[in-house]
């Protein structure tokens, strides 16, 4: 049987519990029994180490969670660094999820499968406004793709 964690509570089968109870009441006279117990504990620890990153990854990057750059947020979310006072900042992921055709500043604002492109200046008159859209071959060849995964959007909220 394997050991599982559910919301911080440990779920262990009765078979394992009886084995653990028997082990704790026995004084070990041989090293083979001790090594078996140690290997069982190591196996459980390895399984827990594999599970824990998946749990933390599933919650990170959602609206309102801490971030250091856009890459720490989920698609459609951007990392905003709110300036609250003189020396106080609070970086959090903020949901944008812009639809196709909406104006954008960075690719992090666009919904899943959309990218922020600045149109080719030779083809359009108004080339200053970037928009969220699905990437076409012409966009990739001549347009400017806007996405800076290591940046943040700074919002000044002081006063």
Secondary structure, 3 states (H helix, E strand, C coil): CCCEEECCEEECCHHHHHHHHHHHHCCCCCHHHHHHHHHHHHHHHHHHHHHHHHHHHHHCCCCCCECCCHHHCCCCEEEEEEECCCCCEEEEEEECCECCCCEECCHHHECCCCEEEECCCCCCCCCCCEEEECCCHHHHHHCEECCCCCCCEEEECCC
